[in-house]
Structures are given as C-alpha cells and as structure tokens.
Amino acid sequence: MNIKIEGKPVFAHVIVELDPGETIVAESDAMSSMAADLDMKAALNGGFFGGLARKFFGKESMFINYFSNPTNQPLTIHLTQPTPGDIEIKELNGESYCLQQGAYIASEPGVKLGLRWAGLGSFIGGEGLFKLVVSGTGRVIFGAYGGIIEREINGEYIVDSGHLVGYGPNMKLKPQLAGGIFSSIFGGEGFVTRVEGNGKIYMQTRNLAGLASWINRHLR
C-alpha cells in the first residue's frame, strides 16, 4: 500500500494506492474519489454500542468504511477531511496514541479505534471529556484545521485550548489559566493546557472555536 499526501499544508489530501487484495479503513465521509473497481463496505465501529459511543462522545462517525481492491492491478482512492488544513501519517508498532476528536481520517486494517475517558481536566482545557485512542500495528492518517506542528517534549509544555491534536497515552493534561486572573480574562487567552510527560505531540495552528468566535463577531 502506497500512501501519499499532497496539497500540504493548507489543503492537504491523501492518495492511497491499494495493491490487489489490500484494504484501507476510512471515516464514512473521508472518500472524495476512487477507482470504480474498488469495493466499499460500511460497518459499525466496535459494534452498535461502540459506534454510538464513538459518534456522541468522540465526535466521529458511527460507521467506518472498508475500501478493498478485488482486482489484479493497483487501484487508487483519494481521502480528505471536512476542514481545510494539514494531514499527517503516524505509524504504530504495537503502541497506542491519542487523537483529538474529529482528527481521525483513515488507517490500515491492523489499527484499532477506541475511546477513553479523558477527565474533567481535559474538558476544562477545551479538549473534550473523551479521547480517541488508536492502537495496534499500521499507519494512521489524521488531520487538523490549519498546519500541523510536531514537537518532542521532555517534562512540561503549554498548549492553547483547542490546539492539541495528538499526544501519547501516558501524558497528562492539566488545564490552567494562561496567566493571572486579570491577564487571562482581559488578555483573551483564558485557559491553556499543560502537557506533562515525554514524547511527541502534534499541534494545529488554527482553532475552529476561534474561527466560530471571529465569524460571530462579524455577523452582529
């Protein structure tokens, strides 16, 4: 399977070339175009209750699609995300990784999707009550609104609310005010997220909540 990203970083999209017999798993709305000979099968992710939980708590679609190549020649499928922005690929080798709600686009069949309780701290910090956890073996394709920044942290790092895309499962997220009470309220920063631990994190350069706020101000 050959996976290539084009259009980075503003309008990134994914081109997947499937060899005969290969399959790619994708969100229900991720396919933008594909070869006519590809087979597509929709399935609940994790059964009925697992699909419901993923939809209502993880902000992902209830169904996932399996695109398979039944022919004897390579076939291509194009995948994308709803918002304009960057896309990255992370390879798992038996480990787990946490993604923000809505970031998952597609993965190889050896990758499992699940939800975990993220805690009230994550909710206060703007990252949601639940986190999407990808685990197993294979490549995971995920996206973000805006560009994606990678950073290795060793100890602590501050990320503005709504900008954290991915982080290791052993990392801790702690919400806090950006500064003092006066500075946080009148400086416009409010809450930020303190990430504690060791490993790589992914951040997005834009925030959908910030876009919504900007639009609302100009519609009044």
MOCOR-V204084 format. One record per backbone hydrogen bond with DSSP energy under -1.0 kcal/mol. NH is the residue of the N-H (numbers start at 1). CO is the residue of the C=O. If there is no record, write none. Layout:
# MOCOR-V204084
nh->NH co->CO
nh->NH co->CO
This chain:
# MOCOR-V204084
nh->2 co->17
nh->4 co->15
nh->6 co->13
nh->11 co->7
nh->12 co->85
nh->13 co->6
nh->14 co->79
nh->15 co->4
nh->16 co->77
nh->17 co->2
nh->18 co->75
nh->21 co->69
nh->22 co->19
nh->24 co->67
nh->25 co->107
nh->26 co->65
nh->27 co->105
nh->30 co->27
nh->32 co->78
nh->33 co->78
nh->35 co->76
nh->38 co->35
nh->39 co->68
nh->41 co->66
nh->43 co->64
nh->45 co->62
nh->51 co->47
nh->52 co->48
nh->53 co->49
nh->54 co->50
nh->55 co->51
nh->56 co->52
nh->57 co->53
nh->58 co->53
nh->60 co->54
nh->64 co->43
nh->65 co->26
nh->66 co->41
nh->67 co->24
nh->68 co->39
nh->69 co->22
nh->75 co->18
nh->77 co->16
nh->78 co->33
nh->79 co->14
nh->80 co->30
nh->86 co->146
nh->88 co->142
nh->90 co->140
nh->92 co->138
nh->94 co->136
nh->97 co->134
nh->98 co->167
nh->99 co->132
nh->100 co->165
nh->103 co->100
nh->105 co->141
nh->106 co->141
nh->107 co->25
nh->108 co->139
nh->111 co->108
nh->112 co->135
nh->114 co->133
nh->116 co->131
nh->118 co->129
nh->119 co->129
nh->123 co->119
nh->124 co->120
nh->125 co->121
nh->126 co->123
nh->127 co->122
nh->131 co->116
nh->132 co->99
nh->133 co->114
nh->134 co->97
nh->135 co->112
nh->137 co->110
nh->138 co->92
nh->140 co->90
nh->141 co->106
nh->142 co->88
nh->143 co->103
nh->144 co->86
nh->146 co->84
nh->149 co->203
nh->151 co->201
nh->153 co->199
nh->155 co->197
nh->157 co->195
nh->159 co->193
nh->163 co->160
nh->165 co->202
nh->166 co->202
nh->167 co->98
nh->171 co->168
nh->172 co->196
nh->174 co->194
nh->176 co->192
nh->178 co->190
nh->184 co->180
nh->185 co->181
nh->186 co->182
nh->187 co->183
nh->190 co->184
nh->192 co->176
nh->193 co->159
nh->194 co->174
nh->195 co->157
nh->196 co->172
nh->197 co->155
nh->199 co->153
nh->201 co->151
nh->202 co->166
nh->203 co->149
nh->204 co->163
nh->205 co->147
nh->206 co->145
nh->211 co->207
nh->212 co->208
nh->213 co->209
nh->214 co->210
nh->215 co->211
nh->216 co->212
nh->217 co->213
nh->218 co->214
